[in-house]
Amino acid sequence: MTKKGKTDLLKAQLVVAEAKLSKAMKEQGEACGDACDWHDNNAYDLAMSLANTYQALVDDLKKEI
């Protein structure tokens, strides 16, 4: 694979990862709710975990690009 091809692939993966990160962050806010009930809230914990995972992926992809 050429360097340009690899960069294009990484950029495409970055777009997907950023979309997933955005979705996970929205789910985190929704799980928290109006009362900001984040304590002992499994939906919030899952959304937080996904957001952290996708943020790490986005960061790694940006470093590679």
Phi, psi and omega in degrees: 000137179286164179298319179296319178298319179294318179297318178298319178296316179297320179295321177295318178295324179295318179300315180295315181296320179294324177294318179293322177297315179300317179296316180296323180290324176294318178296325177298314179295319179294321180293328179292321176077180181294329183273003183053046182273081182263344184281130182055043182240104184297323179297320178294316180300317179295313180298322179295317179297315178296318179298317179296319180296312181291327177295319178297319178296314178300314179300316180296317180296319179296323178294321182289328180285000000 
